[in-house]
């Protein structure tokens, strides 16, 4: 099972840079980058809430479940 993070897709749709989102969500650039690249092991609901508020989207727009191939 794999959770795919589509944060970069939503940022592109909203024409928002990583730096701008980092400032608006009040999360460090390095932590946001880890989330964006899909290397994060977890995300706080409060962080997800802030990202969704700033990007005007739903959690499902950012997080997606994909079955492992095998």
NORVENZI-V656513 format. One record per pair of residues at least 12 apart in sequence whose C-alpha atoms are under 6 Angstrom apart, sorted by the first residue. I is the first residue (numbers start at 0). J is the second residue. If there is no record, write none. Layout:
I;J + I;J
This chain:
0;66 + 0;67 + 1;64 + 1;65 + 2;63 + 2;64 + 3;62 + 3;63 + 4;37 + 4;61 + 4;62 + 5;61 + 6;35 + 6;61 + 24;49
